[in-house]
Amino acid sequence: MHLAIAGSVATDHLQIFSGKFSDSLVPDQLDKLAVSFLVEDLDVRRGGCAANISFALGSLGLRPTLVASVGSDFAAQGYRTWLEDAGVDCSLLRVSPTLHTALCTITTDDAHAQIVTFYPGAMSEARHIDVAAIHADRPIDMLLIGPDDPAGMQRHTRTAREQGIPFAADPSQQLAWADGELIADLIDGAAYLFSNDYEAALIEKKTGWSSAEVQSRVGIRVVTRGKGGVSVYPAEGDPIEVAAVPDVEAVDPTGVGDSFRAGFLAGVSAGLGLERAAQIGCTIAAGVVETTGTQEYTLTREGFVARIRGAYGESAAQDVDAALSLP
């Protein structure tokens, strides 16, 4: 199954604030907000939603195509080699001759709340990527359209509809500023819609659609709920509830949602059912939240299957072991 992953590629600057952001916020003075948080350390990591998802897919034994726009510094950073070594096809990346690869600064407090700022840089040129040409050269079986240059996201979505390419809508971080019309355009007709529970509520609020109306516009809706696990809403039939992996020692939540999406798509591409796909997503997400950074983990068949077994039972472990090509 040819999975193409469109979205951001960035360098993450991760910072830890010892305290809670909420202690420095005055609810009735937010329109005059002026706060500064003294952080304890700085950790520079590779990131970006599309890169994170692609890295996780490669770690699970797949070879996704990364569809993104990066800067000329991307190769110099060693980032390209890093992803290729993980099994990601970077041959179709667009390289900007003038702009720097996107930069994301993420500050996390003791409650795992986060403040994020994002410089798009070369990502703003993603609108020039022609997904139709990629599809013509090597047919795409599933295109995930993640957070990216807004015009690029719209172009990819419309191309997918025109070319008949099944697509997974994952607007996530772009929902905060997008209006209802743009959100509706990005998700209408998606084979899969990924969001967390807050984002699901935001989609409904901004589009004016009820939960049932959102469901009617997409095929399968997947809503992650952190420690509460994940809810999968098929086009027909009852919702599927999958619990989160127990006994997780959370270190850094950055990139956890990306890894879940990769695990879910890996399960789907392997022909597994929705429950198994969600279990794979939850299992790789558990490993990511236990490490600092979004691509700093290593998966092995033995360890991954053992964790599936411990969380979801022997039948799940056997199914996943047979389906995935983990090292």
VOTIZA-290239 format. One record per residue (C-alpha): residue in three letters; x negated, y negated, z. Coordinates in steps of 0.5 Angstrom, whole numbers, padded with zeros to 4 digits, always signed. Each point is the difference from the previous one (the first is absolute). Layout:
N
alaXYZ ...
***
This chain:
327
met+0000+0000+0000 his-0003-0007-0002 leu+0001-0005+0006 ala-0002-0007-0002 ile+0000-0005+0006 ala+0000-0007-0001 gly-0001-0005+0005 ser-0005-0004+0004 val-0007+0002+0001 ala-0004-0004+0005 thr-0005-0001+0005 asp+0003+0000+0007 his-0003-0004+0006 leu+0003+0003+0006 gln+0000-0003+0007 ile+0002+0002+0007 phe+0004-0005+0005 ser+0000+0002+0007 gly+0006-0002+0002 lys+0007-0001-0003 phe+0002-0005-0005 ser+0007-0001+0003 asp-0003-0003+0006 ser-0002-0006-0004 leu+0006-0001-0004 val+0006-0005+0003 pro+0006+0002-0004 asp+0003-0007+0000 gln-0006-0003-0003 leu-0002+0005-0005 asp+0001-0006-0005 lys-0006-0003+0003 leu-0004+0006+0000 ala-0008-0001+0001 val-0003+0005+0004 ser-0007+0003+0000 phe-0002+0007+0002 leu-0007+0002+0002 val-0002+0007-0003 glu-0005+0005+0003 asp-0003+0003-0006 leu+0000+0000-0008 asp+0000+0006-0004 val+0000+0000-0007 arg+0003+0005-0004 arg+0002+0002-0007 gly+0008+0000-0001 gly+0006-0003-0004 cys+0006+0004+0000 ala-0001+0003-0007 ala-0007+0002+0001 asn+0002+0003+0007 ile+0006+0004-0003 ser-0005+0003-0006 phe-0006+0002+0005 ala+0005+0004+0004 leu+0003+0003-0006 gly-0007+0002-0002 ser-0002+0003+0007 leu+0006+0004-0001 gly-0002+0003-0006 leu+0003-0004-0005 arg-0003-0005-0005 pro+0004-0006-0001 thr-0001-0006-0005 leu-0001-0006+0004 val+0003-0006-0004 ala-0002-0007+0003 ser-0004-0006-0001 val-0007-0001+0003 gly-0005-0005+0000 ser-0007+0001-0003 asp-0003+0001+0008 phe+0004+0007+0000 ala-0005+0004-0003 ala-0006-0004+0004 gln+0004+0002+0006 gly-0001+0007-0001 tyr+0008+0000+0000 arg+0001+0003-0007 thr-0005+0006+0002 trp+0003+0001+0006 leu+0007+0001-0003 glu-0003+0004-0006 asp-0003+0005+0005 ala+0006+0001+0004 gly+0004+0002-0007 val+0003-0006-0002 asp+0000-0002-0007 cys-0003-0007-0001 ser-0001+0000-0007 leu+0006-0005-0002 leu-0001-0005+0005 arg+0000-0007-0002 val-0006-0004+0002 ser+0001-0008+0000 pro-0007-0004-0002 thr+0002-0006+0005 leu+0004+0002+0006 his-0002+0004+0006 thr+0003+0007+0002 ala+0006-0002+0005 leu-0002-0001+0007 cys+0005+0002+0006 thr-0001-0002+0007 ile+0003+0004+0005 thr+0001-0002+0008 thr+0003+0005+0004 asp+0002-0001+0008 asp+0000+0005+0005 ala+0008+0002-0001 his-0003+0002-0008 ala+0004-0007-0002 gln-0004-0003-0006 ile-0001-0006-0003 val-0002+0000-0008 thr-0003-0005-0005 phe-0001+0002-0007 tyr-0004-0003-0005 pro+0002+0003-0007 gly-0006-0002-0004 ala-0001+0005-0006 met+0007+0003+0002 ser+0003-0006-0003 glu-0002+0002-0007 ala+0004+0007+0001 arg+0006-0003-0005 his-0005+0001-0006 ile+0000+0008+0001 asp+0004+0004-0005 val+0003+0006+0003 ala+0003+0002-0006 ala-0007+0000-0003 ile-0002+0005+0005 his+0006+0004+0000 ala-0001+0001-0008 asp-0007+0002+0001 arg+0002+0005+0006 pro+0007+0001+0002 ile+0001-0002+0007 asp+0005+0004+0004 met+0001-0005+0006 leu-0002-0007+0000 leu-0001-0003+0007 ile+0001-0007+0000 gly-0003-0003+0007 pro-0001-0007+0002 asp-0004-0004-0005 asp+0000-0006-0004 pro+0008-0002+0000 ala+0000-0001-0008 gly-0004+0007-0001 met+0005+0004+0005 gln+0006-0003-0005 arg-0004+0002-0006 his-0001+0007+0002 thr+0007+0001+0003 arg+0003-0002-0007 thr-0005+0004-0004 ala+0002+0006+0004 arg+0007-0001-0001 glu-0001-0001-0008 gln-0005+0005-0001 gly+0004+0005+0005 ile-0005+0001+0005 pro+0002+0002+0007 phe-0002-0005+0005 ala-0001+0000+0007 ala+0002-0007+0003 asp-0005-0002+0006 pro+0001-0008+0000 ser-0002+0000+0008 gln-0004-0006+0001 gln+0003-0004-0005 leu+0007+0000+0003 ala-0002-0005+0005 trp+0000-0006-0005 ala+0004+0003-0006 asp+0007-0002-0001 gly+0006+0005-0001 glu+0000-0001-0008 leu-0007+0003+0000 ile+0000+0005+0005 ala+0007+0003-0004 asp-0004+0000-0006 leu-0006+0004+0003 ile+0004+0005+0003 asp+0006+0001-0005 gly-0001+0007-0004 ala-0006+0002+0004 ala+0000+0008+0001 tyr-0003-0001+0007 leu+0001-0006+0005 phe-0006-0001+0005 ser+0001-0004+0006 asn-0001+0000+0008 asp+0007-0002+0004 tyr-0002-0007+0001 glu-0001-0001-0008 ala+0007+0004-0001 ala+0004-0005+0004 leu-0004-0005-0004 ile+0002+0002-0006 glu+0007+0001+0002 lys+0000-0007+0003 lys-0003-0004-0006 thr+0004+0004-0006 gly+0006+0000+0004 trp+0001+0007-0002 ser+0002+0005+0006 ser-0004+0006+0001 ala+0005+0004-0004 glu-0001-0005-0006 val-0007+0001+0000 gln+0000+0007+0000 ser+0005+0000-0006 arg-0006-0004-0004 val-0005+0005+0001 gly-0001+0007+0000 ile-0003+0002+0007 arg-0001-0005+0006 val-0006+0002+0005 val+0000-0004+0006 thr-0006+0000+0005 arg+0001-0001+0007 gly-0007+0000+0004 lys+0000+0005+0006 gly+0008+0001-0002 gly-0002+0004-0006 val+0003-0001-0007 ser+0007+0000-0003 val+0001+0003-0007 tyr+0006-0002-0004 pro+0001+0004-0006 ala+0005-0002-0006 glu+0005+0005+0003 gly+0000+0004+0006 asp-0001-0001+0007 pro-0006-0004+0003 ile-0007+0004+0002 glu-0003-0002+0006 val-0007+0002+0001 ala-0004-0002+0007 ala-0006-0003+0000 val-0006+0004+0002 pro-0001+0001+0008 asp-0006-0002+0004 val-0003-0005-0004 glu-0005-0005+0003 ala+0001-0006-0004 val-0006-0005-0001 asp+0002-0004-0007 pro+0007+0000-0003 thr-0003-0003-0007 gly+0001+0004-0006 val+0004+0005+0004 gly+0006-0001-0005 asp-0004+0000-0006 ser-0002+0007+0002 phe+0007+0002+0002 arg+0002-0001-0007 ala-0006+0003-0003 gly+0002+0007+0004 phe+0007-0001-0002 leu-0002-0001-0008 ala-0005+0006+0001 gly+0005+0005+0003 val+0005-0002-0006 ser-0005+0001-0005 ala-0001+0007+0002 gly+0007+0001+0000 leu+0001+0001+0007 gly+0007-0003+0003 leu+0001-0006+0003 glu+0000+0002+0007 arg-0007+0003-0001 ala-0002-0006-0004 ala+0001-0004+0006 gln-0003+0004+0005 ile-0007+0000-0005 gly+0001-0008+0001 cys+0001+0000+0007 thr-0006+0005+0001 ile-0005-0005-0004 ala+0003-0006+0003 ala-0002+0003+0007 gly-0007+0001-0002 val+0000-0007-0003 val+0002-0004+0006 glu-0005+0004+0005 thr-0006-0003-0004 thr-0002-0008-0001 gly+0001-0001-0008 thr+0005+0002-0005 gln-0005+0005-0004 glu-0005+0002+0006 tyr+0003+0007+0001 thr-0002+0007-0003 leu+0005+0005-0001 thr-0001+0008+0000 arg+0004+0005-0002 glu-0001+0004+0006 gly+0001-0006+0005 phe+0006-0003-0004 val+0004+0007-0001 ala-0001+0001+0008 arg+0003-0007+0001 ile+0006+0001-0004 arg+0001+0007+0004 gly-0001-0003+0007 ala+0005-0006-0002 tyr+0005+0004-0005 gly-0001+0007+0001 glu-0003+0006-0004 ser+0005+0000-0006 ala-0002-0007-0001 ala-0007+0001+0000 gln+0000+0006-0005 asp+0004-0004-0005 val-0005-0006+0001 asp-0006+0005+0000 ala+0003+0003-0007 ala+0002-0006-0003 leu-0006-0005+0001 ser-0007+0000-0003 leu-0004-0002+0006 pro-0007+0001+0001 
***
